[in-house]
Amino acid sequence: MRTDVLFFELALTFYFLATIAGIAGLFRNIKSSFKVILTLSVIGFALHTANIIARYAIGGHIPITNLHEAASFYSWCIVLLFFFLEYRYKIGLLGSFIMPIVFILMISSSVMPREIKPLSPVLKSYWFGIHTGLAFIGDAAFAMACGVGIMYLVQERFVKSKHLSGLFQRLPSLQVLDEINYHLITLGFPLLTLAIITGVIWANTAWGSYWRWEPKEVWSLVTWLIYALVLHLRINAGWRGRKAAILSVVGFAIVIFTFFGVNLILKGLHTFV
């Protein structure tokens, strides 16, 4: 077994354990559950990082050139942002809502072809790292906003049912969750905007055309419009709380379709495979 494959399988295993611990933590009020989730996630992240470094050493380029690598790297970005939010806000059960997303993406990555191919000529550009880096981090912020949005909807249900014990007491207040959701979208939106702009510039350099109406370009634009609408409705129409949480989940569904659906169903120049 190649070293990079071993690291990937081990990372997948620890993410799975973190997911199980996170789900268990929702139903059992164990004070140490947060530490268990975080510890397993940190170990998984370290192994995941080793996997990315190993693939870089073998291929000689950033390992995001096929759908296996892209889904894996997307998961890595989400976990990295998860650690930042955990450090910043100290939300004990955040991992219970985020690690399942990470695990599903990693499982999806695991069933994709894992071959390491030479970098195609069109990707040999400094725009490659800039464009993809902005896109992945922006999408990671949207994934986190989805997780926080689900947390909001769960907490709101407890409030409406007046069930103010158990899990309710271990989740942040609705106001805190709403603010975090907003901060994540205001992080992801400008990054997505810059990703589209750099992609347009790169496309003109590579193909002599700024915009070719490729499926990836169209759905990236659709994603941008969705989150632009989310921010507009929040700022100008006062759509906060439940409505903002639902829009975060819907927006992430569009992100996932753009990521997987376009690459697997709608073939074009921007597909990974």
N, C-alpha and C positions, 0 to 999 in steps of 0.2 A: 504494500500500500504506500502511495506517495505521501510525503510528509504533509503537504497541503491538505490532502484528503483526510488524513488522520486528524489534523487540527480542526477541520470543518466538522467531522463527525463528533468529536469531543465537545466542541462549542454547541452544536445542536443538542447534545445530550444535556448539558448544563442549562441551556435555555429551556429545555423541556421540564427539567426539575424545578427551575425557577417559576415556570408557568403553573405547575402543579402546586407548588408551595403558595403561589399567589392566589390561586383559586381557593385553596384550603383556608387561607387567611381571611377570605371573605365570610366564611361560615363558622370559623372557630376563632374566638377572641384569645389568641395566644400572643403575648407581648413580644416574644422572640421571632414571630413570623416575619416581621419587617427585616430583621437582620439576616434571616435565612434567605429571603428573596434577594436581598442586596448582595449577599456573599456569593450565592450561586450565579447571579448576573455578572458580577465582577470576574469570577473565574471563567465563565463563558465568554465574556468580552475579551479577556486576555488571550484565550485560545483562538477566538475569532480573529483578533488582530494578528496573531501568529500565522493564521491561514492566509490572510491577505498579504502579509509580508512574504510568505513562502511562494505564493502565486506570482507576486511581483518579481521575486528573484528568478523564478523559472522562466517567466514570459518576457521580462525586461520592460514591462509597461504596466500602467495602472490597471488592475484587474477588474474592469467594468465593461468588457467588450462583448460579453454574451449575456443571456438572460440569467444563467446560473450566477455569474459574478455580480451582475447588477442587483438581483434580488438579495444576494448575500451582503453586498456593500450597503444597500438601502437599510437592511436590518441593523448593520453596524452603526450607521448614522443615527438611527432611532435610539439605540441603546446609549450611545454617547450623549445625546440630548437628554435622555432619561436621567443619566447621572447628574447632569447639570441642573435639571429641575429639582431633583431630589436634594441636591446640595443647597439650592437656592430657597426652596419652600418647605423642605422637610415633611413631605407628604408620605406617611408610612406605607399606605396601601396603593401608591401610584403604580408600583410594579405589577399589582394584581390586574390592572387594566391595560398596561402597556406590554408586558411580556407575552401575553397570548398573541398580540399582533406580530411581535417579533418572531415568535415560534412558527406561526402560520407562514410568514414570509420565508423563513429558513427552510421549512418543509417544502415549500414551493420551489425554492432554490435547489434543494437536494434531488428533485426529480428531473431537473433540467440537465442537458449534456454538459459535462465538466471539462471538456478538452481545452487545452491552452493553445491558442492559435497565434501566429505572428500578427502584429498590428497592421491593419490595412493602411495603404498609403494616405487615404483621406483623413485618417485619425491621427496621423503623425503631425500634430499641430499643438502649439501651446494653448490654443483655444479649447482643446479637448479637456484638459484638466480643469480649466476655469469654468467652462459651460456645465460640465457634468457635476463638478463639485457644488456649484450654486444650486443646481436642480435637485441633487440628492438631499442637501441640508434643508432646502425649502420644503421638499416633500416630507422629510422627517418631522419638521415642525407641524405640518398638517396632520401627520399620523398621531403625534402627541396631542394635538388639539382634539382629534377624534376621541382618543382615550379619556381626556379630561371632560369632553362633552358627555360621554357615557357616564362618567362619575357624577356629573351634574344631574343627569336625568334620574339616576339611582337615588341620589340624595334628595332630589325634589319629591320623588315618590314617597320617601320616608316622611318628609315634612307634611305632605298633603294627607297622608294616612295617619298622621300624628303618632307614628311609631318612632319615638325619640329615644331609643336605646339600642344597644348592640352595635351594628355596623354604622348606624347614623352617627354615633359618638366618635367613631374612628375615622370618619371622612371629613374633609374640610368643609367649611360653610359654603353655602351657595354663592355668596358674594366673592369669596376667594377663588372658587372654581371658575366663575364667570370672568374674573380678571385675568386668571392664568390663560384661559381659552383665548381671550382677546390678545394678550401679549404674544401667544404662539402664532396666531394668524397674522399679526402685524410683523412678526419675524419672517414667516414663510412667504408672505405676499411679495415684499420687495426682492427677496432672493429669487423667487420664481420669475419676477419681472426682469431681473438682471440675467437670469438664465436664458430667457427668451431673446433678449437683446443680443447677448453674446452668441447665441445660436444663429441668429439672423446674420450677424457679421461673419461668423465662421462659414455659414452656408454660401455666402457670396464669394468668400475666398476659395472654397472647395469646388463649388459648382457654377459659379458665375451668376447666381440668382439669389436675392435676399429671401424670397418666399416662394415655395413650390407647391403649396397646398397639399403636402404629404399628410397622411393620416396622423402621424406623430405631431406634426406642427399644428394641425387643426385641433386635435384634442388637448394639446398643451394650451392653446388659445382658449378653448372651452373651459379648462380648469382655471385659467387666469380670470376669465369673466365671472365664473362662479364665486371665486374668493373676492373679486372686486365688488360683486353684488353683496356678499356677506358684510364686507366693511362698510359699504354704502348704507345698507339697511341698518346696521348697528349705529353708525355715527349720525345719520340724518333722519332715520325713521324710528330710532329707539328700540330696535330689535335686539334685546339682550336676554340673558337668562335662558329659558327653555328654547326659544326660537333660535338663538345663536348656537346652542348646543346641538340642536337637530341639524342646522345648516353645516356645522362642523363635520358631523357624521356623513351627511350627503356629499359634501365636498371631498371627503376622503375616499368615498366610493368612486367618485369620478377620477381621482388620482390613481386608484388601483386599476381601474379600467384602462386609463391612459398607459399605465406601466405594463400591465399584462395583456389586456385585451387587444390593444393596438399591435403589440409585438407578435401575438399568437394568431390573431384573426385578420387584421388589416395590414398586409405587407406593404413595405415602402422602404425608402432609403434609410430611414432612421431606425429600423428595427434592429434588435441586437443579434438575431439569428438569421 
